[in-house]
Amino acid sequence: MKQEKLHFFTERLAAWFAGNHRPLPWKGEQDPYRIWLSEIILQQTRVEQGMPYFERFCREFPTVADLAAAPEDAIMKAWEGLGYYSRARNLHAAAKYVAYERGGVFPATYEGIRQLKGVGPYTAAAIASFAYGLPYAVVDGNVYRVLSRFGGIAEPIDSAGGKKTFAQLAQRALEVAPLPPGSYNQAIMDFGATHCKPKAPFCTDCPLSRECSAFQKGKVGLLPVKEKKIKRKKRFFHYLVANYGAEVLIHKRTGRDIWQNLYEFPLLEWPEAAASEEQIRRSAPWATLIGDRGAVVRQVSPPQQQALTHQQIQAVFWEVEVEGPPPAASELGPFIRAERKNLSKFAFPKIIDCYLGDNSLYLKLV
Ligand code: SF4
């Protein structure tokens, strides 16, 4: 992009930002800990959804030392519903690193910030510019969209070449912008989020339209370009909600699968959508946890859906009333007994939370 066009872009953007920036709780924040928290929470999350989580984390873990010292279950519970749970685990690991290996001092250079677990180039640039005024340009989905449309650049944003092109262009723009680095980064992201939106951008009322290549050539709907389409693998979960009086059994997911460290009911993963009651009764969780006890299937939920980045989860909940007490501790394996009224104390994946919150589905047993 020519230098004059880049100047036009940054000057108009700065003028737009002066009258339009979004009032968000972390704006103007100087504390690198809080800036880091907000940036990790906002990865792959809309601002409106992330805001209450940011406020909750600031309230429950006001300093990096508080976060480092917190039990993992407390952090997972505070994160519950936000998705991409590896972010919460990385947040905890990075807090321990800052608190215990750096004496509580947050790194103040781009390279130092990049050392924190879960911090990639985008997050490091955001923290470095917002907290310390360092000249590193952020490149997120908003920035890709604005730059590809304004510059008329059809290089795929998910290709190695495209990433390099946009990163270089974003950096050039930051260096000529009439704003400090943190404000410039905020301006382009706000502009992408609220004005040059993915669908129905405000082109006819846009301060950049005169020089915007996509607008001038009628290609706004075609940019940015993505190379790969995400294919979602379908998985079918059957949850055994085995009720022993007021208690059910749950366990914490471990291993390198989705929802690590979240809780769930005993699970039967099945190769296809439908499973019969007979198949459920013959399954391993039933054999281990119910065995020969008398048991009645009281309710089967309609299939519930949750879309993850690379997987589509369908879950059916089998509410079973079991006679007699739960298995003895020696037979429980990874499962723990929990009273139904206390289930809200555990962090569950969204699909289970929705199930528990839906009174028309969740069986109210005493
Ligand atoms: S004219 Fe439309 S496409 Fe171009 S920058 Fe403005 S809002 Fe975005």
Residues whose N, C-alpha, C, O or C-beta is under 5 A from the ligand:
A	BS01	SF4	R149 F150 H195 C196 P201 F202 C203 C206 L208 S209 C212 A214 F215 V220
